[in-house]
Amino acid sequence: MTATQSQSNSTEPIDLGNGLIMRWSTAADIDNLAKLLSESFRWLGIGDPLPKDAIPPPNEFIKSATSLLMSGKSVAMSEYDYALVEDTQRGKGANPVVACVCLHHVKAYYGSVDVTFGKPELVATDPDYRNQGLVRKLMLQMIHPKSDARGHVLQVIPGISHFYRQFGYEYGLCTYTGFDIESSDVLPPLDKTKYSTEPYTLREATISDLPLLNRLSTPQARHANAVVGQYYTPEFWQYVVHDVHQINKSRFLGDRDTRIIVETATGREVGFTNTSTVFFGHRLQAMALEEDATYLDVAYPVLRQLFDIAKERRAKTIKNRPVLPPSHSSTETKEDKEATTTAETASEKTAAAPEPRLSMNLNLHEKHPLVVLLGRKAKQDPEEINPGFRLYTRIGSYPSFILKVAPELEARLAASALAGISGRLRLDFFRSVEGCAAKGLEVFIEKGKITQAQGWTNPGPEKLLEERMKWKAAGNEPKVYDAAFPPLVFTMLLTGRQSLKDLYLAYGDVDIWGHETRLLLNTLFPKGEHFLDLFCW
């Protein structure tokens, strides 16, 4: 997506009254957005560790991330994709940007169908302007319309617990749960009776490696066997391998480290790894090999080096952390000074404390060869409930979504006992909610093909009986498959987040009438894994 395309979707500023206007950003807003966001996210435990017993300083990682997103070269968005509220009457020296939400563009797939998602991200409101509904206005009047206009089949957001339900979101997607390697100690050492050095080595990827990265980035090559997944696109690799290093020179240079796997003896490139460090610790996001390379040979040499690289990065990060200065001012009280002293003492204790052992998370499908090969070395605590990182999901139009992914749904029918099925699937959602166009959904199926999908409202038993009698009189009564879901709960079935049985057991107002309806819903919407790597900015 180019900056010109993003700009063409912009609208005129919206007057909210009292000097507040709502508009889309330009490059001139970078500093003000960075200031608002870094102050709003000062309590976020990402970047430098939080001081104890003191208010943290503005978050430098978020400040750096904002400049990356607004650079005009970001893979996620352009400088025109921040919806913001500006106070045109705010005093001199004060930040005029008082609320903001940006919109990212994500290329993904639903089964065999390519789709795009919109991702609202980095939401903030100045404390003096909270509880005025500014984020609601930004989401409903700016973000959702622009995302829908771009053809995004859904919006996904990692955000504050419960908050985004008010805008039509439900927890419908998630990342892999992941497998942990507790430390490098569980890996076998290099067999020095066979090798004087690692038989496979890692080097930093460069722009000349883009053809290899693009070729090995398909879901099949990465063993990303997901019902819903995200693509690693050519634009992604261009950004993380090259462009990000041209944009930002701060110590928060970027979250990604892409390495090429090289056969030491021949110098041949046989695969790649992609790791992240900031959001969830040291995390292997992707690994793929050429078809003639084997994980039996490559896995342990690569993992040993990834641990070494992670240790180096951690040591560098610790070395470059700033010492927080005392917060003195002419109006500082005795309590303020005591709090500062306490924070400095806590900081000294933290600096002296030994760092915990370095672990690594594998954000890979459970059937990825690396996970299978590691076996018990890649641990998941059986006593811990770990559903993965759950993501809010909004599907603004169920009919549009169904029609977009119809080829995948038809393929599922064709491969099942329901091949050639005809009839109408009717789902009652009881009431309409924010983000949904109707109180229910009706899907028309003819000989295994989805011919129509539309909003539908349950008219009640009298009208349903009248309708059926008319069909009978005309000699064309269709087979009707009926079910009911509480508002937005169907999203979790549609995305494969939960199975029909999961939802039936969890919600007393999920109803499925008849075995055939149950079979149809299970065939169309099986439960499955998701792969979403959303923090690439």
C-alpha positions as CSV (number, residue, x, y, z in Angstrom):
1,M,0.0,0.0,0.0
2,T,1.5,3.3,-1.0
3,A,1.2,6.6,0.8
4,T,-0.8,8.0,-2.1
5,Q,-3.4,5.2,-1.7
6,S,-3.6,5.9,2.0
7,Q,-4.0,9.6,1.5
8,S,-6.8,9.1,-1.1
9,N,-8.9,7.5,1.6
10,S,-8.6,10.5,3.9
11,T,-11.6,12.7,4.7
12,E,-12.0,16.3,5.6
13,P,-11.5,17.2,9.3
14,I,-14.6,16.6,11.5
15,D,-15.5,19.4,14.0
16,L,-16.2,17.9,17.4
17,G,-16.9,21.2,19.1
18,N,-15.0,23.2,21.7
19,G,-12.0,23.5,19.5
20,L,-11.6,19.8,18.9
21,I,-11.2,18.4,15.4
22,M,-10.8,14.8,14.2
23,R,-8.6,14.2,11.2
24,W,-6.1,12.0,9.5
25,S,-2.4,12.5,10.2
26,T,0.4,13.9,8.0
27,A,4.2,13.7,8.4
28,A,4.0,17.0,10.3
29,D,2.3,15.2,13.2
30,I,5.2,12.8,14.0
31,D,6.6,14.7,17.0
32,N,3.3,15.4,18.6
33,L,2.1,11.8,18.2
34,A,5.4,10.4,19.5
35,K,5.1,12.7,22.6
36,L,1.5,11.7,23.4
37,L,2.2,8.0,22.8
38,S,5.4,7.8,24.8
39,E,3.8,9.5,27.7
40,S,0.6,7.4,27.5
41,F,2.6,4.1,27.4
42,R,5.1,5.0,30.1
43,W,3.8,2.1,32.3
44,L,4.1,-0.5,29.5
45,G,6.7,-3.1,30.4
46,I,8.4,-2.9,27.0
47,G,11.7,-1.3,26.4
48,D,13.6,-0.2,29.5
49,P,12.6,-1.8,32.9
50,L,10.2,0.2,34.9
51,P,11.6,2.0,38.0
52,K,10.2,0.9,41.3
53,D,8.3,3.4,43.5
54,A,8.5,6.1,41.0
55,I,6.6,7.3,37.9
56,P,8.4,6.0,34.8
57,P,9.7,8.4,32.2
58,P,8.1,8.5,28.7
59,N,8.5,5.2,26.9
60,E,11.5,5.5,24.5
61,F,10.6,2.3,22.7
62,I,7.1,3.6,21.8
63,K,8.6,6.9,20.8
64,S,11.0,5.1,18.4
65,A,8.1,2.9,17.1
66,T,6.0,6.0,16.3
67,S,8.8,7.5,14.2
68,L,9.1,4.1,12.4
69,L,5.4,3.9,11.7
70,M,5.2,7.5,10.5
71,S,8.3,7.3,8.3
72,G,6.4,6.6,5.1
73,K,8.4,3.4,4.6
74,S,6.7,1.2,7.3
75,V,5.4,-2.2,6.2
76,A,2.4,-1.7,8.4
77,M,1.1,1.8,7.5
78,S,1.9,5.2,6.1
79,E,2.2,8.6,7.6
80,Y,-1.4,9.3,6.6
81,D,-2.9,6.4,8.7
82,Y,-3.1,7.9,12.1
83,A,-6.6,9.1,13.1
84,L,-6.2,11.8,15.7
85,V,-8.1,14.4,17.7
86,E,-6.5,17.9,17.8
87,D,-7.3,20.6,20.3
88,T,-6.9,23.8,18.2
89,Q,-7.4,26.0,21.3
90,R,-4.9,24.3,23.6
91,G,-2.4,26.6,25.2
92,K,1.0,27.5,23.7
93,G,3.6,24.8,24.4
94,A,1.0,22.1,25.1
95,N,0.7,19.2,22.8
96,P,-2.3,19.8,20.5
97,V,-2.7,16.1,19.7
98,V,-4.9,14.7,22.5
99,A,-6.1,11.3,21.2
100,C,-5.1,8.9,18.4
101,V,-5.5,5.5,16.9
102,C,-3.5,4.2,13.8
103,L,-4.6,1.7,11.2
104,H,-2.3,-1.1,10.0
105,H,-2.7,-3.2,6.9
106,V,-2.1,-7.0,7.2
107,K,-2.0,-9.5,4.4
108,A,-3.3,-12.8,5.5
109,Y,-5.2,-16.0,4.5
110,Y,-8.3,-17.8,5.6
111,G,-7.7,-21.4,4.5
112,S,-7.1,-21.2,0.7
113,V,-8.4,-17.6,0.3
114,D,-6.1,-14.5,0.5
115,V,-7.6,-11.8,2.7
116,T,-6.5,-8.5,4.3
117,F,-7.0,-7.4,7.9
118,G,-7.1,-4.0,9.4
119,K,-5.3,-3.6,12.7
120,P,-6.0,-0.6,15.0
121,E,-2.9,0.0,17.1
122,L,-1.2,2.3,19.6
123,V,-4.3,3.9,21.0
124,A,-3.8,6.8,23.4
125,T,-5.7,9.7,25.0
126,D,-4.2,12.6,27.0
127,P,-5.3,12.2,30.7
128,D,-7.0,15.6,30.6
129,Y,-9.3,14.5,27.7
130,R,-10.3,11.0,28.9
131,N,-13.9,9.9,29.4
132,Q,-15.1,12.1,26.6
133,G,-15.6,9.3,24.1
134,L,-12.8,10.4,21.8
135,V,-11.5,6.9,21.2
136,R,-15.0,5.8,20.4
137,K,-15.3,8.5,17.8
138,L,-11.9,7.6,16.3
139,M,-12.8,3.9,16.1
140,L,-16.4,4.2,14.8
141,Q,-16.1,7.3,12.5
142,M,-12.5,7.0,11.2
143,I,-10.8,3.6,11.7
144,H,-13.6,1.2,10.9
145,P,-14.9,3.1,7.8
146,K,-11.5,3.4,6.4
147,S,-10.6,-0.2,7.1
148,D,-13.9,-1.4,5.6
149,A,-13.4,0.8,2.5
150,R,-10.0,-0.9,1.9
151,G,-11.6,-4.3,1.8
152,H,-10.4,-5.5,5.1
153,V,-12.6,-8.5,6.0
154,L,-12.0,-7.9,9.7
155,Q,-10.1,-5.8,12.2
156,V,-7.8,-7.3,14.8
157,I,-6.3,-5.6,17.8
158,P,-4.2,-6.6,20.8
159,G,-5.5,-4.3,23.5
160,I,-6.8,-3.5,27.0
161,S,-8.8,-6.4,28.5
162,H,-12.6,-6.0,27.9
163,F,-12.3,-2.4,26.6
164,Y,-12.8,-3.0,22.9
165,R,-15.9,-5.1,23.3
166,Q,-17.9,-1.9,23.3
167,F,-16.8,-1.3,19.6
168,G,-18.0,-4.7,18.4
169,Y,-14.9,-6.8,19.1
170,E,-14.7,-10.4,20.5
171,Y,-11.6,-12.5,21.2
172,G,-11.7,-14.3,17.8
173,L,-8.0,-14.8,16.9
174,C,-4.8,-15.6,18.7
175,T,-1.2,-16.4,18.2
176,Y,0.4,-19.9,18.6
177,T,0.7,-20.8,22.3
178,G,4.4,-21.4,21.7
179,F,7.0,-23.8,23.2
180,D,9.8,-22.8,25.6
181,I,13.4,-23.9,25.6
182,E,14.2,-23.1,29.2
183,S,17.9,-22.5,28.5
184,S,20.7,-23.4,26.1
185,D,21.8,-26.1,28.7
186,V,19.1,-28.5,27.3
187,L,20.8,-28.4,23.9
188,P,23.5,-31.0,23.1
189,P,26.9,-29.4,22.6
190,L,28.8,-29.4,19.4
191,D,30.3,-32.9,18.8
192,K,34.0,-31.9,18.4
193,T,35.0,-35.4,17.4
194,K,33.2,-34.7,14.1
195,Y,33.4,-30.9,13.7
196,S,35.9,-28.2,14.6
197,T,33.2,-25.6,14.1
198,E,29.4,-25.5,13.6
199,P,28.4,-27.3,10.4
200,Y,25.8,-24.6,9.8
201,T,26.3,-20.9,10.7
202,L,24.1,-17.9,10.8
203,R,24.8,-14.6,9.2
204,E,22.7,-11.4,9.1
205,A,20.4,-11.2,6.2
206,T,20.9,-8.4,3.6
207,I,18.9,-7.0,0.8
208,S,20.5,-9.5,-1.6
209,D,18.8,-12.3,0.4
210,L,15.3,-11.1,-0.5
211,P,14.7,-13.7,-3.2
212,L,15.6,-16.6,-0.8
213,L,13.4,-15.1,2.0
214,N,10.5,-14.6,-0.3
215,R,10.8,-18.1,-1.8
216,L,10.9,-19.8,1.7
217,S,8.2,-17.6,3.2
218,T,5.1,-19.5,2.1
219,P,3.0,-21.0,4.9
220,Q,3.9,-24.5,3.5
221,A,7.7,-23.8,3.6
222,R,7.3,-22.4,7.2
223,H,5.1,-25.3,8.3
224,A,2.5,-22.7,9.4
225,N,-0.5,-25.1,9.2
226,A,-3.0,-22.5,10.3
227,V,-6.7,-22.1,9.6
228,V,-6.1,-18.3,9.7
229,G,-2.6,-17.0,9.1
230,Q,-0.5,-14.0,8.2
231,Y,1.8,-13.8,5.2
232,Y,5.5,-12.7,5.3
233,T,5.3,-10.6,2.2
234,P,8.1,-9.1,0.0
235,E,7.3,-5.8,1.6
236,F,7.8,-7.3,5.1
237,W,11.3,-8.6,4.2
238,Q,12.3,-5.4,2.5
239,Y,11.3,-3.5,5.7
240,V,12.9,-5.7,8.4
241,V,16.0,-6.5,6.5
242,H,16.8,-3.1,5.0
243,D,14.4,-0.2,5.3
244,V,14.1,-0.1,9.1
245,H,17.9,0.3,9.4
246,Q,17.7,3.4,7.1
247,I,15.0,5.1,9.1
248,N,15.8,4.8,12.8
249,K,19.2,5.2,14.4
250,S,18.1,4.9,18.0
251,R,19.0,2.1,20.3
252,F,15.5,0.8,19.7
253,L,16.4,0.0,16.1
254,G,13.8,-2.6,15.6
255,D,12.5,-5.8,17.0
256,R,13.5,-8.2,14.3
257,D,16.7,-10.2,13.6
258,T,16.7,-12.2,10.4
259,R,19.5,-14.6,9.8
260,I,20.5,-16.8,6.8
261,I,21.5,-20.4,7.5
262,V,24.7,-21.2,5.7
263,E,26.3,-24.6,5.2
264,T,29.8,-24.0,6.5
265,A,31.7,-26.4,4.3
266,T,30.1,-25.2,1.0
267,G,28.9,-21.6,1.8
268,R,25.4,-22.6,0.4
269,E,22.4,-20.8,1.9
270,V,19.9,-23.4,3.0
271,G,17.3,-21.5,5.0
272,F,16.5,-18.6,7.4
273,T,15.4,-17.7,10.9
274,N,13.5,-14.7,12.1
275,T,13.5,-13.8,15.8
276,S,12.0,-11.0,17.9
277,T,13.0,-9.7,21.3
278,V,11.0,-6.8,22.5
279,F,7.4,-7.8,23.1
280,F,7.6,-11.4,24.4
281,G,11.3,-12.0,25.2
282,H,13.5,-13.9,22.8
283,R,11.2,-15.6,20.4
284,L,11.7,-17.6,17.2
285,Q,8.9,-16.4,14.9
286,A,9.8,-18.4,11.8
287,M,12.2,-20.9,10.4
288,A,12.3,-22.5,7.0
289,L,14.7,-24.7,5.1
290,E,15.3,-25.5,1.4
291,E,13.8,-28.9,0.5
292,D,17.2,-30.7,0.3
293,A,18.2,-29.5,3.8
294,T,17.1,-31.4,6.9
295,Y,16.2,-30.3,10.4
296,L,18.1,-33.3,11.8
297,D,21.3,-31.7,10.6
298,V,20.5,-28.0,11.0
299,A,18.4,-27.7,14.2
300,Y,20.9,-27.8,17.0
301,P,23.7,-25.8,15.3
302,V,21.1,-23.1,14.6
303,L,19.6,-23.1,18.1
304,R,23.0,-22.9,19.8
305,Q,23.9,-19.8,17.8
306,L,20.5,-18.2,18.3
307,F,21.1,-18.5,22.1
308,D,24.5,-16.9,21.6
309,I,23.1,-14.1,19.6
310,A,20.3,-13.6,22.2
311,K,22.9,-13.3,25.0
312,E,24.9,-10.8,23.0
313,R,21.7,-8.7,22.4
314,R,20.7,-8.8,26.0
315,A,24.1,-7.7,27.2
316,K,24.1,-4.8,24.7
317,T,20.7,-3.8,25.8
318,I,21.6,-3.8,29.5
319,K,24.8,-1.8,28.7
320,N,22.9,0.9,26.8
321,R,20.1,1.3,29.3
322,P,20.1,4.9,30.6
323,V,20.4,5.7,34.3
324,L,17.2,7.5,35.2
325,P,18.0,11.0,36.5
326,P,16.4,12.3,39.7
327,S,13.2,14.2,39.1
328,H,14.1,17.5,40.8
329,S,12.2,20.7,40.3
330,S,11.8,24.0,42.0
331,T,8.4,22.9,43.4
332,E,9.6,19.4,44.5
333,T,8.3,18.5,47.9
334,K,9.9,16.4,50.7
335,E,7.7,13.5,49.6
336,D,8.9,13.9,46.0
337,K,12.6,13.7,47.1
338,E,12.0,10.7,49.3
339,A,10.2,8.9,46.3
340,T,13.2,9.8,44.1
341,T,15.7,8.4,46.6
342,T,13.6,5.2,47.0
343,A,13.6,4.8,43.2
344,E,17.3,5.4,42.9
345,T,18.0,2.8,45.6
346,A,15.6,0.3,43.9
347,S,17.4,1.0,40.6
348,E,20.8,0.2,42.1
349,K,19.5,-3.0,43.6
350,T,18.0,-4.0,40.2
351,A,21.3,-3.3,38.4
352,A,23.2,-5.4,40.9
353,A,20.8,-8.4,40.7
354,P,21.8,-11.2,38.4
355,E,19.9,-11.5,35.1
356,P,17.7,-14.6,34.9
357,R,18.7,-17.5,32.7
358,L,17.9,-16.8,29.1
359,S,15.1,-18.8,27.6
360,M,13.7,-18.9,24.1
361,N,10.1,-19.3,22.9
362,L,9.3,-21.1,19.7
363,N,6.3,-19.3,18.1
364,L,5.8,-22.2,15.8
365,H,3.1,-24.7,14.9
366,E,3.1,-27.8,17.1
367,K,3.8,-29.9,13.9
368,H,6.7,-27.7,12.8
369,P,9.7,-30.1,12.3
370,L,11.8,-28.1,14.9
371,V,9.1,-28.5,17.6
372,V,8.7,-32.2,16.8
373,L,12.4,-32.8,16.8
374,L,12.9,-31.1,20.1
375,G,10.2,-33.2,21.8
376,R,10.4,-32.7,25.6
377,K,13.1,-30.1,25.3
378,A,10.4,-27.7,24.0
379,K,8.2,-27.5,27.0
380,Q,4.6,-26.5,27.7
381,D,3.5,-26.7,31.3
382,P,0.5,-29.1,31.3
383,E,-0.8,-27.5,34.5
384,E,-0.8,-24.0,33.0
385,I,-3.7,-22.7,30.9
386,N,-2.0,-21.1,27.9
387,P,-4.4,-20.2,25.2
388,G,-1.9,-18.1,23.3
389,F,-1.9,-14.3,23.0
390,R,-5.6,-13.6,22.4
391,L,-6.6,-10.9,20.0
392,Y,-9.8,-8.9,19.7
393,T,-11.5,-9.4,16.4
394,R,-14.3,-7.4,14.7
395,I,-16.2,-8.7,11.7
396,G,-18.3,-5.7,10.6
397,S,-20.3,-7.7,8.0
398,Y,-20.7,-11.5,8.4
399,P,-22.4,-11.7,5.0
400,S,-19.4,-10.0,3.3
401,F,-17.0,-12.2,5.1
402,I,-18.8,-15.4,4.2
403,L,-18.9,-14.4,0.5
404,K,-15.2,-13.5,0.5
405,V,-14.1,-16.8,1.9
406,A,-16.8,-18.9,0.1
407,P,-14.2,-20.8,-2.0
408,E,-12.6,-22.2,1.2
409,L,-16.0,-23.0,2.7
410,E,-17.1,-24.8,-0.5
411,A,-13.9,-26.8,-0.5
412,R,-14.6,-27.9,3.0
413,L,-18.1,-29.0,2.0
414,A,-16.8,-30.8,-1.1
415,A,-14.3,-32.8,0.9
416,S,-16.9,-33.9,3.5
417,A,-20.0,-36.1,3.7
418,L,-22.0,-33.0,2.9
419,A,-20.7,-32.7,-0.7
420,G,-23.5,-31.3,-2.9
421,I,-25.6,-30.0,0.0
422,S,-28.4,-27.5,-0.7
423,G,-30.4,-25.4,1.8
424,R,-30.3,-22.3,4.0
425,L,-28.2,-21.9,7.1
426,R,-30.0,-19.5,9.4
427,L,-28.3,-18.1,12.5
428,D,-30.1,-16.0,15.1
429,F,-27.9,-13.6,17.1
430,F,-30.8,-12.3,19.2
431,R,-30.0,-8.6,18.8
432,S,-27.8,-6.3,16.8
433,V,-24.7,-4.9,18.4
434,E,-22.0,-2.4,17.5
435,G,-20.2,-3.6,14.4
436,C,-22.9,-6.0,13.1
437,A,-25.4,-5.0,10.5
438,A,-28.3,-7.3,11.5
439,K,-29.6,-9.6,14.3
440,G,-28.8,-12.7,12.4
441,L,-27.3,-14.3,9.2
442,E,-28.7,-16.3,6.4
443,V,-26.5,-18.3,4.0
444,F,-27.9,-19.8,0.8
445,I,-26.2,-23.1,-0.4
446,E,-27.0,-24.7,-3.8
447,K,-25.4,-28.0,-4.6
448,G,-22.4,-27.3,-2.4
449,K,-21.9,-23.7,-3.6
450,I,-22.6,-20.6,-1.5
451,T,-24.8,-18.4,-3.7
452,Q,-25.8,-15.7,-1.3
453,A,-25.3,-14.4,2.3
454,Q,-27.3,-11.7,3.9
455,G,-28.5,-10.3,7.2
456,W,-31.5,-12.0,8.7
457,T,-33.8,-11.3,11.6
458,N,-35.8,-14.1,13.2
459,P,-39.4,-13.0,12.7
460,G,-40.8,-15.3,15.4
461,P,-42.7,-18.6,15.2
462,E,-45.8,-17.3,13.6
463,K,-44.1,-15.7,10.7
464,L,-41.7,-18.7,10.3
465,L,-44.7,-21.0,10.0
466,E,-46.4,-18.7,7.5
467,E,-43.2,-18.6,5.4
468,R,-42.9,-22.4,5.5
469,M,-46.5,-22.9,4.4
470,K,-46.0,-20.5,1.4
471,W,-42.9,-22.6,0.4
472,K,-44.9,-25.8,0.6
473,A,-47.7,-24.3,-1.5
474,A,-45.3,-23.3,-4.1
475,G,-43.5,-26.7,-4.0
476,N,-40.1,-25.2,-3.3
477,E,-39.6,-25.6,0.4
478,P,-35.8,-25.5,1.1
479,K,-34.0,-27.4,3.8
480,V,-33.3,-25.0,6.7
481,Y,-30.5,-25.4,9.1
482,D,-31.1,-23.4,12.3
483,A,-28.8,-22.3,15.1
484,A,-28.5,-19.4,17.6
485,F,-25.5,-17.7,19.1
486,P,-25.2,-14.8,21.6
487,P,-24.1,-11.5,19.9
488,L,-20.5,-11.8,18.5
489,V,-20.0,-15.3,19.7
490,F,-20.3,-16.6,16.2
491,T,-17.1,-14.8,15.4
492,M,-15.1,-17.4,17.4
493,L,-16.7,-20.2,15.4
494,L,-16.1,-18.4,12.1
495,T,-12.4,-17.9,12.7
496,G,-11.9,-21.4,14.1
497,R,-10.9,-20.0,17.5
498,Q,-13.4,-22.3,19.3
499,S,-15.2,-25.4,18.2
500,L,-19.0,-25.7,18.1
501,K,-18.8,-28.0,21.1
502,D,-16.7,-25.5,23.0
503,L,-19.2,-22.7,22.4
504,Y,-22.2,-25.0,23.2
505,L,-20.7,-25.9,26.6
506,A,-19.6,-22.4,27.4
507,Y,-22.9,-20.5,26.5
508,G,-26.3,-21.5,27.6
509,D,-27.9,-19.6,24.8
510,V,-26.0,-21.4,22.0
511,D,-28.6,-23.6,20.3
512,I,-28.2,-26.0,17.4
513,W,-31.4,-27.6,16.1
514,G,-30.7,-31.1,14.7
515,H,-27.8,-33.3,13.9
516,E,-27.6,-32.1,10.3
517,T,-27.2,-28.5,11.4
518,R,-24.4,-29.5,13.8
519,L,-22.7,-31.5,11.1
520,L,-22.9,-28.5,8.7
521,L,-21.5,-26.0,11.2
522,N,-18.7,-28.4,12.1
523,T,-17.8,-28.9,8.5
524,L,-17.8,-25.2,7.5
525,F,-16.1,-23.9,10.6
526,P,-13.6,-26.4,12.1
527,K,-11.5,-25.4,15.1
528,G,-7.8,-24.7,14.2
529,E,-4.6,-22.9,14.8
530,H,-3.9,-19.2,14.0
531,F,-0.6,-17.7,13.0
532,L,-0.4,-13.9,13.5
533,D,2.9,-12.1,13.8
534,L,1.5,-8.6,14.4
535,F,4.4,-6.8,16.1
536,C,6.7,-6.3,13.1
537,W,6.9,-2.6,13.5
